[in-house]
Amino acid sequence: MSKFSSTLLAAAGGILMLAACSQPAPTPPPAPAAPAQSPVERGQYLVNTSGCHDCHTPFKMGPNGPEPDMARALSGHPESVKISAPPKLPAEWMFAGNVTGTAWAGPWGISYTANLTPDQNTGLGIWTEDMFMKAIREGKHMGTSRPILPPMPWPAYKNMTDDDLKAVFAYLRSIPAISNRVPDAVIAPPPPGPGK
């Protein structure tokens, strides 16, 4: 091979290398779509990320302090834990919670977290999807009766989509039923009006 041919070949190789380097990198294939979730799987995700266990699962003392007692997951205020009259709160306090984190006292009276398991007699076993959705949307127990009391954040949860609320209900219907009769709420009388 002549010197000219070698130079021409080297130049051509250099041009090809420059051209290859100046080309944009190939576009990576699109990420695979997330697998579709069943309503129960979606509901489990929503329950676990929306703080439902923070109130509806009784707390127990663990090695690092209070922790949810998952053997009683979403069973509400334990029927064995009796609550006395609401404590007298100092003016700078709005409400107080009990040791299991399932009973709350404040100006409204005493509220007990509901049993969200599908137990027929003490939980959501007789509830329909429509009752559940209406309860969350309107802030009424069973969708029609007494107000759902603080600290239940139904005003935030009512903004969930219909599909999300249906998924939460589907998940709650799928968990183990736990028989646990939660006491009725104690609703405080309204404060006296002005000048009384």
JOJO-V536605 format. One record per residue. RES is the residue in one letter. SS is DSSP state (alpha for helix, beta for strand, coil for the rest). OMEGA is omega in whole degrees, -180 to 180 (999 if undefined). NEAR is the number of other C-alpha atoms within 8 Angstrom. Layout:
res=[RES | RES]
ss=[SS | SS]
omega=[OMEGA | OMEGA]
near=[NEAR | NEAR]
//
This chain:
res=[M | S | K | F | S | S | T | L | L | A | A | A | G | G | I | L | M | L | A | A | C | S | Q | P | A | P | T | P | P | P | A | P | A | A | P | A | Q | S | P | V | E | R | G | Q | Y | L | V | N | T | S | G | C | H | D | C | H | T | P | F | K | M | G | P | N | G | P | E | P | D | M | A | R | A | L | S | G | H | P | E | S | V | K | I | S | A | P | P | K | L | P | A | E | W | M | F | A | G | N | V | T | G | T | A | W | A | G | P | W | G | I | S | Y | T | A | N | L | T | P | D | Q | N | T | G | L | G | I | W | T | E | D | M | F | M | K | A | I | R | E | G | K | H | M | G | T | S | R | P | I | L | P | P | M | P | W | P | A | Y | K | N | M | T | D | D | D | L | K | A | V | F | A | Y | L | R | S | I | P | A | I | S | N | R | V | P | D | A | V | I | A | P | P | P | P | G | P | G | K]
ss=[coil | coil | alpha | alpha | alpha | alpha | alpha | alpha | alpha | alpha | alpha | alpha | alpha | alpha | alpha | alpha | alpha | alpha | alpha | alpha | alpha | alpha | coil | coil | coil | coil | coil | coil | coil | coil | coil | coil | coil | coil | coil | coil | coil | coil | alpha | alpha | alpha | alpha | alpha | alpha | alpha | alpha | alpha | alpha | alpha | coil | coil | alpha | alpha | alpha | alpha | alpha | coil | coil | beta | beta | beta | beta | coil | coil | beta | beta | beta | beta | coil | alpha | alpha | alpha | coil | coil | coil | coil | coil | coil | coil | coil | coil | coil | coil | coil | coil | coil | coil | coil | coil | coil | coil | coil | coil | coil | beta | beta | beta | coil | coil | coil | coil | coil | beta | beta | beta | beta | coil | coil | beta | beta | beta | beta | coil | coil | coil | coil | coil | coil | coil | coil | coil | coil | coil | coil | coil | coil | coil | coil | alpha | alpha | alpha | alpha | alpha | alpha | alpha | alpha | alpha | alpha | coil | beta | alpha | alpha | alpha | coil | coil | coil | beta | coil | coil | coil | coil | coil | coil | alpha | alpha | alpha | alpha | coil | coil | coil | coil | alpha | alpha | alpha | alpha | alpha | alpha | alpha | alpha | alpha | alpha | alpha | alpha | alpha | coil | coil | coil | coil | coil | coil | coil | coil | coil | coil | coil | beta | beta | coil | coil | coil | coil | coil | coil | coil | coil | coil]
omega=[-178 | 180 | -180 | -180 | 179 | -180 | 180 | 179 | 178 | 179 | 180 | 178 | 179 | 180 | 178 | 179 | 178 | -180 | 180 | -179 | -176 | 178 | 177 | 179 | 179 | 179 | 179 | 179 | 180 | 179 | 179 | 178 | 177 | 179 | 179 | 179 | 172 | 176 | 180 | 178 | 178 | 179 | 177 | 178 | -178 | 179 | -177 | -179 | -177 | 176 | -178 | -180 | -178 | 179 | -173 | 175 | -180 | 177 | 173 | 179 | 178 | -177 | -180 | -179 | -177 | 178 | 179 | 176 | -173 | 173 | 178 | -175 | 173 | -178 | 176 | -178 | -179 | -179 | -179 | -179 | -178 | -179 | 177 | 179 | -180 | 178 | 175 | -176 | 174 | -176 | -177 | 179 | 180 | -177 | 178 | 177 | 180 | -173 | 180 | -179 | -176 | 177 | -175 | 178 | 178 | -178 | -179 | -176 | 177 | 175 | 179 | 180 | -175 | 172 | -178 | 179 | -177 | 177 | -175 | -174 | -173 | -178 | -177 | -174 | -180 | -179 | 172 | 176 | 180 | 178 | -179 | -178 | 180 | 178 | -179 | -178 | -172 | 179 | 179 | 178 | -177 | 177 | -175 | -171 | -173 | 177 | 171 | -171 | 174 | 5 | -179 | -176 | -180 | 178 | 175 | -177 | 180 | 179 | 175 | 177 | 175 | -179 | 179 | 179 | 177 | 179 | 177 | 180 | 179 | 179 | -179 | 177 | -175 | -176 | 180 | 176 | 177 | 178 | -179 | -179 | -180 | 178 | 175 | 176 | 175 | -177 | -179 | 176 | 179 | 180 | 179 | 180 | -179 | 176 | -179 | 999]
near=[4 | 5 | 6 | 6 | 8 | 9 | 8 | 8 | 8 | 8 | 8 | 8 | 8 | 8 | 8 | 8 | 8 | 8 | 8 | 7 | 7 | 6 | 6 | 5 | 4 | 4 | 4 | 4 | 4 | 4 | 4 | 4 | 4 | 4 | 4 | 4 | 7 | 6 | 11 | 12 | 10 | 13 | 17 | 11 | 8 | 10 | 11 | 9 | 7 | 6 | 8 | 11 | 11 | 8 | 11 | 16 | 17 | 17 | 12 | 9 | 8 | 7 | 4 | 6 | 6 | 8 | 9 | 11 | 10 | 6 | 4 | 9 | 11 | 12 | 17 | 16 | 18 | 11 | 9 | 4 | 6 | 5 | 5 | 4 | 4 | 9 | 6 | 4 | 9 | 5 | 5 | 5 | 7 | 8 | 9 | 10 | 9 | 8 | 6 | 9 | 11 | 17 | 12 | 14 | 13 | 10 | 7 | 10 | 11 | 13 | 13 | 13 | 11 | 10 | 15 | 11 | 15 | 15 | 11 | 8 | 8 | 11 | 18 | 12 | 11 | 8 | 8 | 6 | 8 | 6 | 10 | 12 | 12 | 13 | 13 | 13 | 11 | 8 | 12 | 13 | 10 | 10 | 13 | 8 | 7 | 6 | 7 | 9 | 7 | 8 | 5 | 6 | 7 | 10 | 9 | 7 | 9 | 9 | 7 | 8 | 6 | 7 | 6 | 11 | 11 | 12 | 14 | 15 | 11 | 11 | 14 | 11 | 10 | 8 | 8 | 6 | 8 | 10 | 9 | 12 | 10 | 13 | 7 | 6 | 8 | 7 | 8 | 8 | 5 | 4 | 4 | 5 | 5 | 4 | 3 | 4]
//
